[in-house]
């Protein structure tokens, strides 16, 4: 297949390229950073410089690539700016979908998140509604996800990868990164809120597998949703941070984790790190 990969220099994208080319696919990787182009080329893809906010330029790049599939791994998380990331999800996705449609692409695979679901008791499954009625800052995040998922569903075939919290090299959850610094400063409490994680290598493997998955949303996370009281102390120890403060407040309603049964049982995807406990040990 010919694949146009937006976000080719990101934590997931840079792992997706060698996996795709190793299976014989032809990859065109989009990056806005000239310094990333050489790394993309070294991974076996063709690098294209462009900006997803330049709709005309993006449309030209996609048309020139003549892809069978567009893969959306766009984020803007380097500076920890959630507003910038929401903009990518809304505006960047809109431009990418329009470019794909103009080029006659039938299939798109896109990165989403698994903590956008409405409040509930148990880990969320894929048909759980998104949480569009919470606090304003949460609605801004979830609204960006809704815009992304609505846009990609305009193509005849689409897969939404609702990733758990990404950890490992190039993510917020590694030594020296954003969440490790928060832990070092005592700003990562061990509370009752439940999270689901996915190692960045497993996120990439799911993206490649999704080339053949049926249309729909899929929770891509490990087997063990866990409250902060369990995972935060393990993460702190892994990154050399002090023991965290324990918070006894009740769980936030939406912080429920996600259920990966569909990925595992229906689609045959098995994470290499079945639990964050194993993955954190390598941080």
C-alpha positions in Angstrom: 0.0 0.0 0.0 0.9 3.7 -0.4 0.5 5.4 2.9 0.6 9.1 3.7 1.6 9.6 7.3 0.9 12.9 9.0 2.9 13.3 12.2 5.7 11.2 10.9 8.3 12.7 13.3 6.2 12.2 16.5 6.6 9.6 19.1 4.3 7.1 17.5 4.9 8.2 13.9 8.7 7.5 14.0 7.9 3.9 15.1 5.2 3.4 12.6 7.5 4.1 9.6 9.9 1.2 9.9 7.1 -1.1 10.8 5.2 -0.2 7.7 8.2 -0.2 5.4 9.2 -3.6 6.9 5.9 -5.0 5.6 6.6 -3.6 2.1 4.4 -0.5 2.3 5.5 2.7 0.6 5.3 5.6 3.1 5.3 9.4 2.6 5.9 11.1 5.9 4.8 14.7 6.5 6.7 16.9 8.9 6.9 20.6 9.4 10.4 20.4 10.9 13.3 20.3 8.3 15.6 18.7 10.9 13.2 15.7 11.1 13.3 15.0 7.3 16.6 13.2 7.4 15.4 10.9 10.2 12.2 10.1 8.3 14.2 9.3 5.1 16.6 7.1 7.2 13.6 5.1 8.4 12.8 4.2 4.8 10.1 6.7 4.0 9.9 9.7 1.7 9.9 12.9 3.7 7.6 15.8 2.7 7.8 19.2 4.4 4.5 20.8 5.1 2.1 22.3 7.7 -1.3 20.9 8.4 -2.6 24.4 8.9 -1.7 25.2 5.2 -4.8 23.6 3.6 -3.7 24.1 0.0 -0.2 22.9 0.6 -1.4 19.9 2.4 -3.9 19.0 -0.3 -1.1 19.2 -2.9 1.2 17.0 -0.8 -1.5 14.3 -0.3 -2.5 14.4 -4.0 1.2 14.0 -5.0 1.6 11.0 -2.7 -1.4 9.2 -4.3 -2.0 7.2 -1.1 -4.2 4.3 -0.5 -4.4 5.2 3.2 -3.9 8.3 5.2 -2.6 7.8 8.7 -3.2 10.6 11.2 -0.7 10.7 14.1 -0.6 14.4 14.5 -0.1 16.0 18.0 1.3 19.2 19.4 2.4 18.1 22.8 6.1 19.0 22.9 5.5 22.1 25.1 2.7 20.6 27.1 0.2 23.0 25.5 -3.2 21.3 25.5 -4.8 24.2 23.6 -2.3 23.7 20.8 -3.0 20.0 20.7 -6.8 20.7 20.6 -6.2 23.0 17.6 -4.3 20.2 15.7 -7.2 17.9 16.4 -9.8 20.3 15.1 -8.1 22.4 12.3 -5.4 20.0 11.3 -7.7 17.0 11.1 -10.2 19.0 9.1 -7.5 20.0 6.6 -6.2 16.4 6.4 -9.6 14.9 5.8 -10.4 17.4 3.1 -7.1 16.7 1.4 -7.7 12.9 1.6 -11.2 13.3 0.1 -9.9 15.5 -2.7 -7.3 12.9 -3.5 -9.9 10.1 -3.6 -8.5 8.3 -0.5 -11.0 5.9 0.9 -9.4 4.9 4.2 -8.0 6.8 7.2 -6.5 5.7 10.5 -6.4 8.3 13.2 -5.0 8.8 16.7 -7.5 9.6 19.4 -7.6 9.1 23.2 -9.4 6.7 25.6 -10.0 9.1 28.5 -12.7 11.2 26.7 -15.6 9.1 27.8 -18.5 10.2 30.0 -18.4 9.4 33.8 -19.2 5.8 34.8 -18.4 3.0 37.2 -16.4 0.5 35.0 -13.7 0.9 32.3 -15.3 2.4 29.2 -16.0 0.5 26.1 -16.1 2.0 22.6 -19.8 2.7 22.4 -19.7 4.7 25.7 -20.6 8.4 24.8 -18.0 11.1 24.9 -18.0 13.4 27.9 -19.2 16.8 26.4 -20.8 18.1 29.6 -18.0 18.4 32.1 -15.8 21.4 33.2 -14.8 23.9 30.5 -11.2 22.7 30.2 -12.3 19.1 29.8 -15.0 20.0 27.3 -12.3 21.8 25.3 -10.3 18.6 25.1 -13.2 16.3 24.5 -14.7 18.7 21.9 -11.4 18.5 20.0 -11.7 14.7 20.0 -15.3 14.8 18.9 -14.3 17.1 16.0 -11.5 14.8 15.0 -13.6 11.6 15.1 -16.5 13.2 13.3 -14.3 14.5 10.5 -12.5 11.2 9.8 -15.8 9.4 9.7 -16.5 11.3 6.5 -14.3 8.9 4.6 -15.8 5.5 3.5 -13.4 3.5 5.7 -12.0 4.8 9.0 -10.4 3.6 12.2 -10.1 5.7 15.4 -7.3 4.5 17.7 -8.3 5.6 21.2 -4.9 5.3 22.8 -4.4 5.0 26.6 -1.9 7.3 28.2 1.3 7.0 26.1 4.4 6.2 27.9 8.0 5.4 26.9 10.6 7.2 24.7 9.4 10.5 23.3 6.3 10.7 25.5 5.3 12.7 28.6 5.8 9.6 30.7 9.6 8.9 30.6 12.6 10.0 32.6 13.1 13.8 32.3 9.8 14.4 30.5 6.7 16.4 31.6 5.1 13.9 34.0 8.4 12.8 35.5 9.2 16.5 36.3 5.7 16.8 37.9 6.5 13.8 40.0 9.8 15.2 41.0 8.1 18.4 42.1 5.5 16.5 44.1 2.7 17.4 41.7 1.6 13.9 40.7 -0.7 12.7 43.5 -1.5 9.1 44.1 -5.3 9.4 44.0 -8.3 7.3 43.1 -8.5 8.3 39.5 -8.2 5.4 37.1 -6.0 5.5 34.0 -5.3 3.2 31.2 -1.8 3.1 29.6 -0.2 2.0 26.4 3.5 1.8 25.6 4.4 3.8 22.6 5.7 0.7 20.8 2.3 -0.9 21.3 0.5 2.2 20.0 2.6 1.9 16.8 1.8 -1.8 16.4 -1.9 -1.1 16.7 -1.6 1.7 14.0 0.0 -0.8 11.6 -2.6 -3.5 12.4 -5.4 -1.0 11.9 -4.7 -0.9 8.1 -6.8 -4.1 8.0 -9.3 -3.4 10.8 -13.0 -2.8 10.1 -14.4 0.7 10.4 -14.9 1.9 14.0 -13.3 3.1 17.2 -10.9 0.9 19.2 -9.5 1.3 22.7 -5.8 0.7 22.4 -4.5 0.2 25.9 -3.0 -2.4 28.1 -4.9 -5.0 30.2 -4.7 -3.2 33.6 -6.6 0.1 34.2 -5.4 1.3 37.6 -6.0 4.0 40.1 -3.3 6.5 40.7 -2.7 5.0 44.2 -1.3 2.0 42.4 0.5 3.3 39.3 1.8 6.7 40.5 4.2 5.2 43.2 5.5 2.7 40.7 6.1 5.5 38.1 7.8 7.7 40.6 10.2 4.9 41.6 10.9 4.2 37.9 11.8 7.8 37.1 13.7 8.5 40.3 11.1 10.8 41.9 10.2 10.9 45.6 7.4 8.9 47.0 4.1 10.6 46.0 1.5 12.1 48.4 -1.6 9.9 48.8 -4.9 11.6 48.2 -8.0 10.0 49.8 -10.7 11.8 47.8 -13.1 9.9 45.7 -12.5 9.1 42.1 -13.3 11.7 39.4 -16.3 10.3 37.5 -14.8 10.2 34.1 -11.4 8.9 35.3 -12.5 5.3 34.8 -10.0 3.7 32.4 -10.8 1.9 29.2 -11.6 -1.7 28.3 -9.4 -3.2 25.5 -11.7 -6.3 24.9 -12.5 -5.3 21.3 -8.9 -4.9 20.3 -7.9 -8.2 22.0 -10.9 -10.5 21.4 -12.3 -9.2 18.1 -9.3 -7.8 16.3 -6.5 -10.0 17.7 -4.2 -7.1 18.9 -2.2 -8.0 21.9 0.0 -5.4 23.6 3.6 -6.3 24.1 3.4 -4.8 27.5 0.2 -6.2 29.0 0.6 -4.0 32.1 2.2 -0.6 32.8 3.9 -2.5 35.7 6.1 -4.2 33.2 6.5 -1.2 31.0 7.4 1.2 33.7 10.2 -1.1 34.8 12.0 -0.2 31.5 11.8 3.6 32.0 
